[in-house]
Amino acid sequence: MFYQYKFWHSLMHPAYFTQAVEQGEIRGYKKRSFAVFILFLLLFIVREFWGMGTESLTTLFASNHPTEYYTARLLSMVGVIAWGVIYYCFHYYGVTYLLHLLTDIPYKWIQKVQLYVMVFLLIEKTILFAVFYAVGYTTNFSFFSLAPIAQQVIDKDYVLFAINQLTVATVLTIIVQYTFLSKWEEWSDRKALLAKIIGLYVVMAIFIGMISVLPLQEWITRGLG
């Protein structure tokens, strides 16, 4: 059985798509997954070129050190590209593997579903960057999360950064993953599946919230020095 992969059609027909993944070969999937990967890298490169996350480097330019500034920007670009690859691989391969361990659903089946997650993340990050570009500045917290509101009553940075990871894309991810993966689970196991998916993203958010407050850049600089 051969199934011609069409992103939106497959998204709207989860039962048919999961049956096709289980029984046959998906044509056109690799091209679309590669296209999403390239779009991710382009987004990271454009954000870096615009200056997102490079605020600390402007002091070099302002203090009349153009050579050091452009060298730092070049190294920063290389680092961003590497981070873009790591980010994509973690969500596309790493999260897929974690879900495989939690559910025993074949890795390749879950990976087909995970591409939807990557597109949701790409769309959310693109919209976020477009707004930042329009207003001319960035913020620490995404308006797609509840972190900006929580900031009014919570002053713990690690809590705010954890909340910041739970965005609209996260909600869509949980819905899509449960909708598709539940087709491969027994009815009695579906509540446990939902709990595992939600728990995974909560744990990830807490972990990222904790490391977000660490002075990693300062530590790296000291190590290199």
Salt bridges, closest charged atoms under 4 A:
GLU48 OE2 - ARG73 NE 3.69
GLU218 OE2 - ARG222 NH2 2.35
